[in-house]
Amino acid sequence: MTENEITSLMLHLADMGVRGIKLHYDGGGDSGCIEDVVYTTEEYETPEDINDHVNMWDGTAKNLAELDQEIYSKITDFATDQILDQIEDWWNNEGGFGYMAIQVPSGKYIVNNSVRIIETEEYFHDGNLLDKRKDV
C-alpha cells in the first residue's frame, strides 16, 4: 500500500467517524493471524489511550468487518505485512500474541507484542552402575 493509499484510507475512516482501531493477534506453531479488529468513534489523545480503553469484549468497541469488509481487509493486510511481520517473531514455535492500536486519522500506532518462551534447564549426572546395585 502506498503512502497516498494509506493516507486516503485513514481519512476515509475518519470521515466514517472512526477515531481509533485496535487489533488483537495470536500465533504459534509456525502460523499466526489477526484475530479481532475493532474500532471506536470516541476521540483519544494517543494510541496508548486507545489500547488502554478500547476493549474488544465489553461491547464498547465495534467490529471493523461489520462496518466495512474491504477496509477491514486492507487494515489487516497492511498491519500484517508492513508492521507485525517485521517485529519479534510471534507466530513460530511457542508463538505469541499482542495488540496494535492505531489512531485515526493520524495513523500513529503502538504494538504491544508478547512472545512466549519456554525455558529449558539442563542437568548432568554421572556415576557408576556398580555403585547403584542393591547389595552395597
C-alpha positions as CSV (number, residue, x, y, z in Angstrom):
1,M,0.0,0.0,0.0
2,T,1.4,3.4,-1.0
3,E,1.7,6.4,1.2
4,N,-1.3,8.0,-0.7
5,E,-3.4,4.9,-0.3
6,I,-2.8,4.6,3.5
7,T,-3.4,8.3,3.9
8,S,-6.6,8.0,1.9
9,L,-7.7,5.0,4.0
10,M,-7.1,6.9,7.3
11,L,-9.1,9.9,6.0
12,H,-11.9,7.7,4.8
13,L,-12.1,6.0,8.2
14,A,-12.2,9.5,9.8
15,D,-15.0,10.6,7.5
16,M,-16.9,7.5,8.7
17,G,-16.5,8.6,12.3
18,V,-13.8,6.1,13.2
19,R,-11.2,7.6,15.7
20,G,-9.3,4.5,16.7
21,I,-8.7,0.9,15.7
22,K,-7.4,-2.0,17.9
23,L,-6.2,-5.3,16.5
24,H,-5.6,-8.5,18.5
25,Y,-3.3,-11.1,17.1
26,D,-2.2,-14.5,18.2
27,G,0.1,-17.2,16.8
28,G,2.1,-20.3,17.4
29,G,3.4,-23.4,15.8
30,D,4.5,-21.7,12.6
31,S,1.4,-19.7,11.9
32,G,-0.5,-16.7,13.3
33,C,-3.1,-14.2,12.4
34,I,-5.1,-11.2,13.4
35,E,-8.0,-12.5,15.5
36,D,-10.1,-9.4,16.0
37,V,-10.2,-5.8,14.7
38,V,-12.5,-3.3,16.4
39,Y,-12.9,0.4,16.2
40,T,-14.1,3.3,18.3
41,T,-15.8,6.5,17.5
42,E,-14.6,8.0,20.7
43,E,-11.7,10.5,20.5
44,Y,-8.5,9.5,22.3
45,E,-5.3,11.6,22.6
46,T,-2.8,8.8,21.9
47,P,-2.6,5.2,20.6
48,E,-1.8,4.2,24.2
49,D,-5.2,5.5,25.3
50,I,-6.9,3.5,22.6
51,N,-5.0,0.4,23.7
52,D,-6.0,1.1,27.3
53,H,-9.7,2.0,26.8
54,V,-11.0,0.2,23.8
55,N,-11.9,-3.3,24.9
56,M,-12.9,-5.9,22.4
57,W,-15.0,-7.9,24.8
58,D,-17.0,-5.4,26.8
59,G,-19.2,-4.2,24.0
60,T,-17.8,-0.7,23.9
61,A,-16.0,-1.3,20.6
62,K,-17.5,-2.4,17.3
63,N,-16.2,-4.9,14.8
64,L,-14.5,-3.3,11.9
65,A,-15.5,-6.1,9.5
66,E,-19.2,-5.3,10.1
67,L,-18.6,-1.6,9.3
68,D,-16.7,-2.3,6.0
69,Q,-15.3,-5.6,5.0
70,E,-13.0,-4.1,2.3
71,I,-11.4,-1.6,4.8
72,Y,-11.1,-4.5,7.3
73,S,-9.1,-6.5,4.8
74,K,-6.9,-3.5,3.9
75,I,-6.1,-2.8,7.5
76,T,-5.3,-6.4,8.4
77,D,-3.2,-6.9,5.3
78,F,-1.2,-3.7,5.9
79,A,-0.8,-4.3,9.6
80,T,0.4,-7.9,9.0
81,D,2.7,-7.3,6.0
82,Q,4.2,-3.9,7.0
83,I,4.3,-4.0,10.8
84,L,3.6,-7.3,12.5
85,D,5.7,-9.4,10.2
86,Q,8.6,-7.0,10.8
87,I,8.7,-7.3,14.7
88,E,9.7,-10.0,17.1
89,D,8.6,-13.5,16.0
90,W,5.1,-14.0,17.5
91,W,4.0,-16.8,15.1
92,N,6.6,-19.6,15.3
93,N,7.3,-22.3,17.9
94,E,5.6,-21.3,21.2
95,G,4.3,-18.2,19.4
96,G,3.0,-15.0,21.0
97,F,0.2,-12.5,21.0
98,G,-0.5,-8.9,21.3
99,Y,-2.4,-5.8,20.4
100,M,-1.9,-3.0,17.9
101,A,-3.7,0.3,18.4
102,I,-4.0,2.8,15.6
103,Q,-5.1,6.4,16.0
104,V,-7.3,7.7,13.2
105,P,-6.7,9.8,11.1
106,S,-3.0,10.4,12.1
107,G,-2.0,6.8,11.6
108,K,0.1,6.8,14.7
109,Y,0.3,3.3,16.2
110,I,1.7,1.2,19.0
111,V,2.2,-2.5,19.2
112,N,2.3,-4.4,22.5
113,N,3.9,-7.7,21.5
114,S,4.3,-10.7,23.8
115,V,6.4,-13.6,22.8
116,R,6.0,-17.0,24.6
117,I,9.4,-18.5,25.5
118,I,9.8,-22.0,27.1
119,E,12.9,-22.2,29.2
120,T,14.9,-25.4,29.3
121,E,17.0,-26.3,32.3
122,E,19.8,-28.8,31.7
123,Y,21.3,-31.1,34.3
124,F,24.1,-33.5,34.1
125,H,24.6,-36.6,36.3
126,D,27.2,-39.3,36.2
127,G,28.1,-42.3,38.2
128,N,28.9,-46.0,38.0
129,L,26.2,-48.6,37.7
130,L,28.1,-50.8,40.1
131,D,27.6,-48.2,42.8
132,K,23.8,-48.4,42.3
133,R,23.5,-52.1,43.0
134,K,21.3,-53.2,45.9
135,D,23.9,-55.1,47.9
136,V,26.2,-52.2,48.6
